[in-house]
Amino acid sequence: MTEKERALMAIISAMRTLATTPRAVLGLSEGIHIESVMSFPSPHLQPGDIVISASTGIHEWTASIFLKYEDDALLVRELGGEKTCRLHNDWYSVLKGVRESTLYRDAFLTNEQLVFLEKVRKAFQRGGHYWHQFDHVEFPAPHFARIYTRVRWWASNASDEENIKHSKNGYRPFNFEMRYTAKTTIQAVLDALLTHGYGEEQVKQDVT
């Protein structure tokens, strides 16, 4: 997988979470969300934003990095490279909450780490829990991984009380560290998730 392909996959993954973003429920500007831009200059479009051409079909510059305005055009840079292009006569979706630096996080992992990362993703799929979702994995030391979960409708810039009120559930995001080897199985990862609270409400709801 090339750097550009990896970045595009990360964008697709981010966009799949849009239906469960904090913004959709709490009206907050943080979190992954899309702003539509049809006139320029726009306060919703800032240098470094990921822009997606919305009206000219699929082409090399469908997803790119906004650099600056140039007359009646946008100067953009390709994903994972240095080529630039001036885009005209289009309107754009701006993907907020995802920066270019995060698109290549997996590109610097070793093969062993990538294999374990895939096992973690499959463990979440096997668990199949609606509220607790995969977020990301960090590798703080050799053969140690810290697994992060997210919760649907959970806003990082809101209090626990606000989140619980709006999501109407008692689930909280959590993370934990585990040791792994090449022999670590998907089921072992799922067992670790369950041990640390996967699928369990951390806050009892008031049913009155």
Wavefront OBJ file of the C-alpha trace (Angstrom):
o trace
v 0.000 0.000 0.000
v 1.434 3.388 -0.997
v 1.468 6.435 1.261
v -1.360 7.999 -0.755
v -3.441 4.826 -0.623
v -2.877 4.573 3.126
v -3.964 8.186 3.555
v -7.086 7.650 1.461
v -8.000 4.603 3.523
v -7.617 6.688 6.685
v -9.913 9.352 5.213
v -12.525 6.746 4.320
v -12.295 5.284 7.816
v -12.740 8.732 9.347
v -15.736 9.527 7.164
v -17.420 6.291 8.219
v -17.589 7.665 11.768
v -19.496 10.793 10.717
v -22.867 9.306 11.615
v -21.738 8.970 15.226
v -19.771 12.164 15.745
v -20.224 14.361 18.820
v -21.166 17.248 16.515
v -24.236 15.399 15.272
v -25.652 15.200 18.783
v -24.043 17.945 20.841
v -23.676 20.619 18.177
v -19.963 20.892 18.933
v -17.280 21.968 16.475
v -14.757 19.377 17.671
v -14.674 15.813 16.459
v -14.714 14.489 12.917
v -17.217 16.289 10.725
v -17.640 17.782 7.260
v -18.083 21.415 6.294
v -19.385 22.220 2.798
v -17.632 25.081 1.001
v -19.207 26.614 -2.090
v -17.883 30.190 -1.997
v -14.445 31.640 -1.304
v -12.801 32.688 0.857
v -14.529 30.609 3.515
v -14.008 30.608 7.297
v -14.443 26.823 7.172
v -11.364 26.319 5.005
v -7.955 26.691 6.635
v -4.434 25.799 5.415
v -3.725 22.146 6.127
v -7.355 21.061 5.855
v -8.214 17.959 3.853
v -10.480 18.992 0.976
v -12.593 16.634 -1.102
v -13.800 17.808 -4.507
v -17.532 17.285 -4.543
v -18.693 18.171 -8.057
v -16.066 17.075 -10.585
v -16.077 13.302 -10.206
v -13.151 11.104 -9.163
v -9.705 12.295 -10.246
v -6.136 12.586 -8.995
v -6.993 15.602 -6.851
v -10.333 14.440 -5.451
v -8.770 14.407 -1.976
v -5.907 16.813 -1.304
v -4.421 19.239 1.222
v -5.481 22.889 1.016
v -2.548 25.324 0.999
v -3.954 28.773 0.162
v -6.236 30.801 -2.092
v -4.807 31.952 -5.410
v -7.069 34.413 -7.204
v -10.227 32.444 -7.993
v -8.639 29.037 -7.320
v -7.500 26.829 -4.474
v -3.862 25.801 -4.364
v -3.741 22.232 -3.060
v -1.029 19.631 -2.487
v -1.297 15.933 -3.180
v -1.599 13.470 -0.303
v 1.741 11.947 0.636
v 3.725 14.056 -1.823
v 4.780 17.537 -2.889
v 2.939 18.024 -6.221
v 0.549 20.976 -6.234
v -2.441 21.937 -8.353
v -4.796 24.893 -8.745
v -8.437 23.810 -8.557
v -11.190 25.839 -10.228
v -14.954 25.689 -10.623
v -15.766 23.203 -7.904
v -17.304 23.052 -4.471
v -15.705 21.113 -1.694
v -16.275 19.070 1.402
v -13.747 19.920 4.104
v -12.959 17.046 6.461
v -12.511 18.545 9.909
v -11.071 16.736 12.916
v -8.523 14.798 10.839
v -5.089 16.271 10.176
v -2.601 15.122 7.569
v -0.130 14.096 10.273
v -2.574 11.476 11.559
v -3.118 9.915 8.131
v 0.282 8.238 8.087
v 0.398 7.008 11.679
v 0.359 3.356 10.576
v 3.031 3.934 7.922
v 5.805 3.899 10.523
v 4.832 0.623 12.174
v 6.875 -2.552 11.847
v 5.390 -5.591 10.144
v 4.843 -7.213 13.530
v 3.017 -4.137 14.804
v 0.858 -3.988 11.673
v -0.104 -7.652 12.106
v -1.083 -7.023 15.729
v -3.024 -3.885 14.752
v -5.075 -5.962 12.317
v -5.748 -8.512 15.069
v -7.043 -5.712 17.300
v -9.415 -4.500 14.595
v -10.676 -8.047 14.058
v -11.146 -8.488 17.812
v -13.489 -5.486 17.833
v -15.361 -6.966 14.868
v -15.661 -10.301 16.637
v -16.848 -8.623 19.825
v -19.487 -6.772 17.840
v -20.387 -4.315 20.602
v -22.422 -1.327 19.409
v -21.227 1.345 21.832
v -17.538 0.514 22.332
v -15.670 0.987 19.050
v -12.028 0.723 17.966
v -10.157 4.037 18.082
v -6.413 3.432 17.689
v -3.366 1.550 18.997
v -0.083 2.958 20.264
v 3.143 1.021 20.750
v 5.015 2.557 23.722
v 7.665 -0.198 23.954
v 8.689 -3.350 22.086
v 5.957 -5.994 22.336
v 3.668 -3.685 24.317
v 0.573 -2.041 22.884
v -1.913 0.424 24.315
v -5.382 -0.076 22.855
v -7.816 2.858 22.799
v -11.575 2.602 22.438
v -14.110 5.238 21.525
v -17.799 5.434 22.352
v -20.479 6.347 19.851
v -21.843 9.867 20.415
v -19.013 10.684 22.851
v -17.491 14.173 22.659
v -13.958 14.712 23.927
v -14.681 18.383 24.679
v -17.810 17.732 26.756
v -18.167 16.578 30.336
v -19.036 13.016 31.280
v -22.425 14.252 32.438
v -23.157 15.918 29.077
v -22.024 12.871 27.140
v -24.074 10.463 29.219
v -27.127 12.704 28.955
v -26.951 13.016 25.175
v -25.861 9.457 24.382
v -28.365 7.977 26.861
v -25.929 5.263 27.915
v -23.363 4.748 30.630
v -20.438 3.730 28.475
v -17.115 5.550 28.661
v -14.049 5.339 26.394
v -11.177 3.418 27.968
v -7.659 2.331 27.121
v -5.304 -0.287 28.458
v -1.863 -1.736 27.824
v -1.153 -5.337 26.945
v 1.873 -7.382 26.023
v 1.757 -9.169 22.685
v 3.857 -11.509 20.564
v 3.550 -12.879 17.049
v 1.519 -15.734 18.567
v -1.069 -13.469 20.228
v -4.485 -14.464 18.881
v -7.526 -12.391 18.010
v -9.397 -14.112 20.826
v -6.647 -13.158 23.291
v -7.090 -9.519 22.318
v -10.870 -9.789 22.698
v -10.451 -11.436 26.110
v -8.229 -8.511 27.179
v -10.854 -6.050 25.946
v -13.552 -7.826 27.956
v -11.344 -7.867 31.050
v -10.931 -4.093 30.847
v -14.618 -3.264 30.443
v -15.468 -3.760 26.789
v -19.242 -3.929 26.503
v -19.880 -2.971 30.113
v -21.554 0.219 31.282
v -19.286 2.193 33.593
v -22.107 4.396 34.850
v -25.491 3.102 35.997
v -28.330 4.950 34.342
v -31.135 6.618 36.285
v -34.239 4.863 35.034
v -36.687 7.082 36.907
l 1 2 3 4 5 6 7 8 9 10 11 12 13 14 15 16 17 18 19 20 21 22 23 24 25 26 27 28 29 30 31 32 33 34 35 36 37 38 39 40 41 42 43 44 45 46 47 48 49 50 51 52 53 54 55 56 57 58 59 60 61 62 63 64 65 66 67 68 69 70 71 72 73 74 75 76 77 78 79 80 81 82 83 84 85 86 87 88 89 90 91 92 93 94 95 96 97 98 99 100 101 102 103 104 105 106 107 108 109 110 111 112 113 114 115 116 117 118 119 120 121 122 123 124 125 126 127 128 129 130 131 132 133 134 135 136 137 138 139 140 141 142 143 144 145 146 147 148 149 150 151 152 153 154 155 156 157 158 159 160 161 162 163 164 165 166 167 168 169 170 171 172 173 174 175 176 177 178 179 180 181 182 183 184 185 186 187 188 189 190 191 192 193 194 195 196 197 198 199 200 201 202 203 204 205 206 207 208
